[in-house]
Amino acid sequence: MTVERRLPTPEARELLALTRELAEKELRPRAAESERTATFPREVFRTLGRAGLLGLPYPERYGGGGQPYEVYLQVVEELATEWLTVGLGLSVHTLACFPVAEFGGERQRADLLPGLLGGETLGAYCLSEAHSGSDAAALRTRAEAVAPEAGGGYRVHGAKSWITHGGAADFYTLFARTGGPGPDGISCFHVPANAEGLAFDPPEHKMGLNASPTAVVRFDDVALPAAARIGPEGRGFSIALAALDSGRLGIAAGAVGVAQAALDLAVDHARQRRQFGRPIGEFQGVSFLLADMATQVAAARELYLAAARLRDAGRPFGTQAAMAKLFASDTAMRVTTDAVQVLGGGGYTADLPAERLMREAKVLQIVEGTNQIQRMVVGRALVRGS
């Protein structure tokens, strides 16, 4: 069904209309087959880039769209409604651009952002490691400083795990240890994909999101100039956390898109499928299920939009972002499961998209901070009164 949007400007309304048109024409026809064959839709991201959709929340003077997060997130939702690989991919790219846009020096922004936001490049975010997922501050990848007489800069050694767009991205936002243990020893770097010593393992075989490559990224004595460091040395962990606050809103929006797609599928089936002489949607057992699904989707959407408006107003929003990611991804898992139930035996087959949506929803409870971590963030804020 068509979602009624509350958009702040006529430009934003046109942007959402363009996004919906692109999603219907470019994403819908190829999503199922690309997921079946694990084919990454790189050309789709170029199409989105040329339409101005890969830099929406960043300043126009650097090649971005100058749009508030409230609008950008609704673009993510629209794309994810048709194909989560693309909606999530946009969110990850936006996350990878965040450190340069928010913490880079003016020279770095002028040099890097036009290329990052121009539509032809795609980013990846390298924080997680095999032994340090939720405990990101325990990362071990090292960026060793090189003495000025030996050329200066850094030499990077280590590996990052579970990296979306690993092996397919054009640049990697890297968090590596430049000092001692703990969060204060971590710095942030911009790494181009053609850096010598950068290598990639084969993509993981996943439950869902098969068209979106997730791979180990290896740094084997990768040389980086001093200018590749984003922000002061030792500031990387705080940059990572700030990026994730915004990134979690992208996950929430993507989750709402998946849930909306499942709801639409279930409602359409309930209208058409007849049993005992009438549509199954007229039976209370089904109609109540649909009512709960619709209510949860609407609530999740309002939660991420409320957090986005706080962010746009320059107010603290980290706790609300955690709530939105938690609730929206749990909603996506619940709604997709219920959609399979409404569709019955057909919902359990690969002939209909319900089972794919259900498999895709699961990862949204895990990425960019598991929902257990989100509960810790919210609970800590409540206890501390922040």
Phi, psi and omega in degrees: 000156180284128180273129177284120184256141172254102186246141190286337186218159173301325178299318179295322178296320177295322180297315179293324177295319177297317180299315180298319179296314179297320181297318181290322185273322187261329185263310186305316185292338188244354187301307186298314182292320179294323176291324180294322184262003181055048181257115181288127185274062185302322182292334177295320178294327175294321176299315178297320179297317180292338176274000177084020186262357183264002178221031191304314187273011184252159189299143180295329183294343177253009180100004179276184183265348179063028182263147175292160178299328179304324180277312181307315183294328177289332172294315177302315180299315180301317180293317182293333178299325178269326184196109184296326178308321182278316178299315178293323179298320176297318180297318180294318178299316178298320177298318181293332179279339189304312183301318178295315184294322187261333187234352179288155174290167183300321178295317178298315180299315181294323182282321190261318191299319179304322177288320181292326186260355189288346175109344182264346181248155181228139186252166174223156187240114188252090177242309186294147172229165186303324184260353185224081176271280178294328179268067188296333182291351179268012182301152185243346178305131187245142170243101183274128178293139178257135181300144181305322181291343178260010177114343178073186180082211186219155171240125188253133177227133176147190182213145176244139185248156175061041184267114175295133184074012178301123183087349180244344184283161177263344175206157184231126173270113191251139171245121185220158183276122176249351181226211183284187181293160177093175186295332183285353180260015187249139177232165184246142183221152172257122184237116176290151185294339181268012179297133181293133182098353177276128182219163187222136173284163174302149180301148177294150173268110191249166176294322182211187182051044184290336179280348179260110184291132175236119189214160170285133177250125185250136179246102184252088180059048179283123180273128178233138175288162178302329181291349179283343179285133180256119182078177182293154174298136181087359181263000190299322184293320177293326175296316180299315181294319178297319178297319183292328175305314179287322181297327180296330176293324176296320177295319179299315180296318177298321179296319178296323177298316178297315180296320178296319178298318179293319177298313180301318180296317182292318180295316179300317179294318182295333177283325188265326184286124182248135174219141181056032172086008179207162179300141183294339178294345179277348177277137186300323181300326178274316184296323177293322177298315178297321180298317178295319179299312182297320180295317180295320179296314180297319180295318179297320179296314181295328180292315179290327178291323178296318178295321179297321180292324174299314180299315181296331180275000180077020180259159177302137184219003185301316179295318179293327176294319177297317177300315182296315180297315179301305186291318184292319181287323173297321177297316180301318180295317182291315184290320179293323176297317179292327178296318176301321180295317180297321181282348176067219182303322179297327180292339181272353180264160178281000178289336179243153185283357185299317182293326177293318179298321180295318179292323180290324182300327186299319185294336182290342174279355186246314189291153177053044181099111179301164180291340172292321176295320179298321178295322176297317180298313182293315180298318179298319180296321180293316183291322182275352179072026181259000000 
